[in-house]
């Protein structure tokens, strides 16, 4: 049996501050977010080949590409895998396969987790070493600078470090502060969280891929709009408010003030929607309002594209009522556990 290298990086739930980690805001004013990684992952599997060639494959997209060793040209297919391989310039043949627990553009940092998983595999293959901060910085470089994909910093750092964190971003770099709650406090916090698919991932494959492409275009438009409005004082004040929300969320978690945390989650979502008309849509708003009527204290749509995963925060005894109500509307509960670790790499076989 051939030896394989397996890497997996967790997806994240962002609670507050999303948008303030995106340049140029974070470079000029400093950004802050609170996020947590969960037991849903992006995976990369690498197998060395005897031949001097590369085979890149995405099981999620159903796409495969192969070539001799050397720089891979970007053409819109598997560019993320090509960028990672180009960065490491392997001198030995390899087969690199990726897959994920969630579909692309789900709003939970899927592409960045995939990038971090790819880097983990290729580091092991090449014999190089990087600390989590270095892995996150390299992932940001590949996505944002090499490929020109729009977005912020938080997803790469969440996937590399793992856990429940307060993170700050600025022109000089990033600071990750783990929020190490007592075990009982963490368990109670997790009992307040509910996650729902808004239904899109249960569409037929062709319709799901089309919806995913449309959502990526909406997100591009949102980030473009953010850059264009950076001199708008009212717009800036809303981003400042989102950053303050993240800072207060950190304090609430450390003090065990869960009711106030739920209120902040709601306030942050209301503020986030004022940034752009593309953040949400009537169907998501109907789900959210129903959840609030059934007892949810707060929540938000993860990501910024109108479709994806809806996070809700409710007292444990009200979770069943909320789940039943949203299930009747077509939303599906998504089970998850807290993931305290970031990217991990194994060798097996041989």
N, C-alpha and C positions, 0 to 999 in steps of 0.2 A: 504493500500500500504506500502510495506517495505521501510525503509530508505536506501538510497544509498549514497555513497561518490563518487564523480566524480572529477578526476584530469586531467588537460591537460598541456602539456609542448610544447613550440614551437620548430620547426626546425630552422636551421640557414643557412645563406649564408656566406661562408668564403671568404673574399676578398684577404687577403695577409698574409703571414707568416706561412701558413699551413705546417706542418712538423717540424717546430721549437718548437712546443709544445709537441713533442714526446720525452720521455726519450730514451737514456741517454743524447741527445743533450741539452734539456732544463735544466737538472740538472747540466751539466758541463759548459754551455755557456749562459744560459738564453734564453727563447723563447719569441716571441712577435707575436700577430696576431690581425687583424682587422676583425670583423664579425658583422653580423646583424641577428636578428631573424625575421621570417616572419609568416604570418597567415596560416600556415600549421602545424599540431599538431600530437603528440602522445597522446593517451588517456588511462586512467585506470579507471575502475568502480569497486567498492567494495560493496558487500552486506553481512551483517552479517547473519550467519546461526545458527539455533538453535542447530543443531547437531555439535559435536566436530570433524569436518572434514574440509578439505581444498579442494576447487575446483579451479583450475587454467586453464585459457582458453585464447588462442590467436585467434581472429577472422581472422587476417591477414594470419596466417599459417594454420588455420583450425585444430588446435590441442587442446585437452582437457586432463587434468590430475587431478586425485583426490586421496586423501589419508587421513588417520587420522592425527590429530595434531601431530607435532613433526618435526624433521629435515628432509627436503626433500633431497633425494640423486640425484646428478647430473648424467644425462644419455644422454645428448645431445638434450633433448626435453624440451622446456620451462625452460632452466636453468637460464635465467635471472629473470624470475618470481620466481623461487625457491630460488635464492640467495637473492632476496629482502625479501621474506617471512621468510627465515632463519635468516636474520639480525634482524627482529623484534620479532621473536618467539611468535606469537600470542597465547593467551590462550583461545580465542573464535573462533568458526568456522567462515569461510569466503568463499565467492565466489569472485574471482578476475578475471576480464576480460579486455583484452587490444585490442586496434585497432589503426590504424594510417591513416592519410591522404595520405601518400606516402608508397610505398613498402619498405621492408627491404633493407639495403645496398644501398640506393639511393645516397649517397654522401653528404647528408645534416644533418648528425648527428642523424639519425633516432633511432638507438639503444640507444644512450645516452639520447635522449629526452624521450624515453620510460622508461628508468631506472629512470629518474628524476620524471616522472609522477607516476610511481609505488611508489617511496619514498614519494611523496606528499600524495597519498592515505593512505599509511600505517602509516605515521606520524599522520594524522587525526584520523585514526582508533585506534591507540595506545595512543593518547593523548600526544605524545611527540612534542617538538618544535625544529626546526632548522632554522637558518638564511640561506639565499641563498648560502653563501659560504660553510656552513656545508652540505647542500643538495648536492652541486656539488662535494665536497670532498668524501662524502659517495658513490655517484654514481660512481666516479672514482675507489674507493676501490672495489666495487662490480664487476665492469666490468674488470678492469685491474689486480687486485690482487686476488680477490676471484675466479674469473672464468678464469683468465689468458688470456683475450682477448687483442690483440695487438692494440695500438693506443695511442693518446695523451690526453691532458687535455681540449682542447678548447670546445668540444661539450657539456660536462657536465656543464661547467660554463656558456656557452651561454644559455642553456635551463633553468638553474636555475635563472639567472639574467634577461634575456631578453634585448631587445633594441639594439642599435648600440654602440659597445664597442671596446676599445683598451685594450687588455689583455696581461699581462706578466706572465710568468711561470718560476719557478726556484725550487731549492731543498728546499727552505724555504717556498714555497707555491705559491699562485697566487695573482695577483693584477688586479682588474677589474676597468677600467676607463670609465665611460659612456661618449660618445661623444654627448653632448647636443647641436645640431645645432639649429639655429633659424628656426622657422617653415617654412619660405619661402625657406631657403637653403636646408632643409631636403626634402621638396616636389620636388624641382628641381633635387636633387640627385636621388630620387626615380624614377623620370621621365626618367632618363638615363638608368635604369636597365631593362633588358629583361631576362626571364628564359625560357628554352626550355627543354622538354624531348627529349632524343635522339631516342626515339621510342620504347625502349625495353618494357616499361610498357604496351604497347598495344598488346604485343604478347599474344597468348593463355596462360591460367594459368599454365599449365605444363611447357611450354617453358620458361615462366617468372621466375618460381621458380628455374629451372635449371640454367638460366642465373644469377640469384641472387647468387646461391651457387658458381658458377664459379668466380663471381666478388669478393665474400668474400675471396676466395682462392688467387686471384691476390693481394688483399690488404694485406693479411697476408704476402705474399712474398715480397711486397714492404717494409713493416715495418721491416721484418727480414733483408732485404738487407740494410736498413738504419742502423740498429744496427751493422751489420758486417763491414760497411764501415766508422765507426766513426773515425778511425785513418787515413783515406785518406784525405790528406790536400786539394786536389782539391774538394772533396765532401764536406768537412767542409766549404770551402769558398763559395760554392753555398748555403748552409744553412745560413751562415752569410749574404749573399746577400738577401735571402728571408726575413730575420729578418729586415734588413735595409729597405727593401721595405715596410714592415708593418709600421715601424716607420714613414717613409715619407708619407705613405697614411694617417696616423693620422693627420699629419700637413696639408696635402692638404684639408682634410675634414673640419678642423677647420678654414682654411683660405678661403674656397670656391673655391679652384682651381680644378675644375672638369676635365678640359682637361688633366692636369697633372696626376690626379687620373686614368683616362682611360689609359694613357701611362704606368703608373706603373702596372696596372692590366695586360696589355699585356707583359710587361717585366717580371713580376713575373711568368706568365704562361710559358714563354719561358725558364726561369731558372728552374722552377719546372720540366719540361719535361726532363731536363738534369740529374735529379737525378736517373731516372730509365726508362728503355724502356717499362715498364708496365703501366706508367702513362696515356698514351693515346693510340689511334689506328688510322688507316688511315681514317675510317669513321668520327670520331670526328674531325680530322684535316681538312677533306674536308668541313665539316660544318663551322668550325671556319674560314677557309680561305675565304669561300664564304661570311660569315658575314662581314669580314674585307673589302672585295671588295665592299660590299653594304653600307659601312659607319661606321661599328662598330669600336670604338677606341681601345677596348681591351676586354678581356674575359678570361674564364677559365672553365675547367671541374670541377665541384664540387666533392670533394672526390678524391680518388686515385685508380681507378680500371678500367679505360678505357671506362666505360659505365655509364650513369646516367643522370645528368642534366647539361646543358651548360648555364653558365651565360655570358651575353654580356652587354657591356657598350657602349651606342651610344647616340648621340644627339637626343632629342625628335622628331625632324622633320624627322629623318632617321629611326626611329623604325619601321614604316610601311614597308619600303622597305626591311629591314632586316628580319622582320617577314614573309613577303610573300615569300622571297627567301628561307628561311630555311623550311617553311612549304611545299614548293614544293619538298624538299629533304627528307621529311618524319619526320622532327622534329615538335614537337607540342608545341606551346606557353603555358606556365603555369601561370595563373594569381595569383597574391599574393598581400598582403598589408604589410606594416611595422607593426611589433608587438613590442610595447615598453615594454611589461611585460613578465616576466618569468613564471615559473610554477604557476598554480592557482588551488585551491581546493574548492569544494562546497559540502554541504549536501543538499539532496532534498528528497521529499517523506515523509513517516512516517505518 
